[in-house]
Amino acid sequence: MGGAYPQGTLLWSVAAVTSNDAWAVGQYYDGTAIRTLTIHWDGTRWTQIPSPNVGSGENQLRGVAALASNDVWAVGWSNVAGAYRTLVEHWDGTAWSVVQSQNVGTGDNYLKGVAVISPSDIWAGAYEASAGVYQTLIQHWDGASWSVVPSPNA
């Protein structure tokens, strides 16, 4: 297991469409690696819904935002061959799927937050880390693909 995360289950973010349609995302340890976790509230109880993982390394979801019952977005990262890469997943009302997202530089890339305005106006952000230097990373969904939007570094 990578990092200093406990061998258990963690939730990082929650979003609701209505009082009987909410999502929470995070991670759990499956005995081998940290995997994505998505759970759904139907007004009565929480149920784990399968979500994809990229590769056999660490995967986790850190942010979730919902537009509608069939339009929910979650962001985080996956460890692919020792490098951390952005991870974006979309719920279409039936299943979660990985949506190609962008990575910058030669370092590790992470997404921790997501905000939805409309189906063609979604924002996600966190940072890229290379050689101990952290740089902002902001991405925008235009309804067809994710693109990196230049952002300042203080």
C-alpha positions in Angstrom: 0.0 0.0 0.0 1.3 3.4 -1.0 1.3 6.5 1.2 0.4 6.7 4.9 -3.3 5.9 4.5 -5.0 3.5 6.9 -6.2 0.1 5.8 -9.8 1.0 5.9 -12.5 3.1 4.3 -12.4 6.9 3.9 -14.9 9.4 2.4 -13.7 12.7 1.0 -16.6 14.4 -0.6 -20.4 14.4 -0.9 -22.9 15.9 -3.3 -26.7 15.7 -3.6 -29.1 16.1 -6.4 -32.2 15.8 -4.1 -32.9 14.6 -0.6 -33.1 11.0 -1.9 -30.3 11.1 -4.5 -26.8 11.8 -3.0 -23.3 10.6 -3.7 -20.2 10.3 -1.5 -16.8 9.4 -2.8 -13.5 8.3 -1.4 -11.3 5.2 -1.1 -11.0 1.8 0.5 -8.2 -0.7 1.0 -9.0 -4.0 -0.8 -6.2 -6.0 0.9 -3.8 -5.2 -2.0 -4.3 -1.5 -3.0 -6.3 1.6 -2.3 -9.4 1.6 -4.7 -12.1 4.1 -5.6 -15.2 4.2 -3.5 -18.6 5.6 -4.6 -21.7 5.2 -2.4 -25.2 6.3 -3.2 -28.0 7.5 -0.9 -31.6 6.7 -2.1 -33.4 8.4 0.7 -33.4 5.3 2.9 -29.9 3.9 2.9 -26.4 4.1 1.5 -25.3 1.5 -1.1 -21.8 1.0 -2.6 -21.9 1.3 -6.4 -19.0 -0.2 -8.3 -16.6 2.4 -9.8 -13.6 1.8 -12.1 -9.9 1.8 -11.1 -7.1 2.5 -13.5 -4.4 -0.2 -13.2 -3.5 -2.2 -10.2 -2.0 0.7 -8.1 -3.6 3.2 -5.8 -6.8 4.9 -7.0 -8.9 7.3 -5.0 -11.7 9.9 -5.6 -11.5 13.2 -3.7 -14.3 15.3 -5.1 -17.8 14.8 -6.4 -20.4 17.2 -7.9 -23.8 16.4 -9.3 -25.9 18.1 -12.0 -28.7 15.5 -12.2 -29.4 11.8 -11.4 -27.7 10.8 -14.6 -24.9 13.4 -14.6 -22.5 13.1 -11.7 -18.7 13.8 -11.8 -16.0 12.5 -9.5 -12.3 13.4 -9.5 -9.1 12.1 -7.9 -6.0 10.3 -9.0 -4.6 6.9 -9.9 -1.0 5.5 -9.6 0.0 4.1 -13.0 3.5 2.6 -13.1 4.7 4.7 -10.1 3.3 8.0 -11.4 0.2 9.7 -10.1 -2.2 10.8 -12.8 -5.5 12.6 -12.8 -8.6 10.5 -12.6 -12.1 11.7 -13.7 -15.1 9.5 -13.5 -18.7 10.1 -14.7 -22.0 8.6 -13.6 -24.5 8.4 -16.5 -27.4 7.0 -14.4 -26.4 3.4 -15.0 -22.6 3.1 -14.4 -19.4 5.0 -13.6 -16.9 5.3 -16.4 -13.4 6.8 -16.6 -13.3 10.0 -18.7 -9.9 10.9 -20.2 -8.4 13.9 -18.4 -5.2 15.9 -18.7 -1.8 15.7 -17.0 0.9 18.4 -17.1 4.6 18.4 -16.6 6.7 15.4 -15.7 5.6 15.1 -12.1 2.6 13.7 -10.3 -0.9 15.1 -11.1 -3.8 15.3 -8.7 -7.4 16.5 -8.8 -9.2 17.1 -5.5 -12.2 19.3 -6.2 -14.9 19.6 -8.9 -17.6 22.1 -9.5 -20.4 21.8 -12.0 -22.3 24.7 -13.7 -23.8 22.9 -16.6 -23.2 19.8 -18.7 -20.7 21.8 -20.8 -19.1 23.9 -18.0 -17.4 21.8 -15.3 -14.2 22.7 -13.4 -11.7 20.5 -11.5 -8.5 21.4 -9.8 -5.6 20.6 -7.5 -1.9 20.5 -8.3 1.0 19.0 -10.2 4.1 18.1 -8.2 7.6 17.7 -9.6 10.9 17.6 -7.8 9.3 19.0 -4.6 7.7 22.0 -6.4 3.9 22.2 -6.5 2.1 24.0 -9.2 -1.6 24.7 -9.6 -3.6 22.5 -12.0 -7.1 23.5 -13.2 -9.0 21.7 -15.9 -12.2 22.5 -17.7 -14.9 20.3 -19.3 -16.5 21.8 -22.3 -19.1 19.1 -22.9 -16.7 17.0 -25.1 -13.3 16.9 -23.4 -11.1 18.1 -20.5 -8.5 20.8 -21.1 -5.9 22.4 -18.9 -6.6 26.1 -18.2 -3.4 28.1 -17.2 -3.6 29.2 -13.6 -1.3 31.4 -11.5 1.2 30.2 -8.9 2.0 32.5 -6.0 
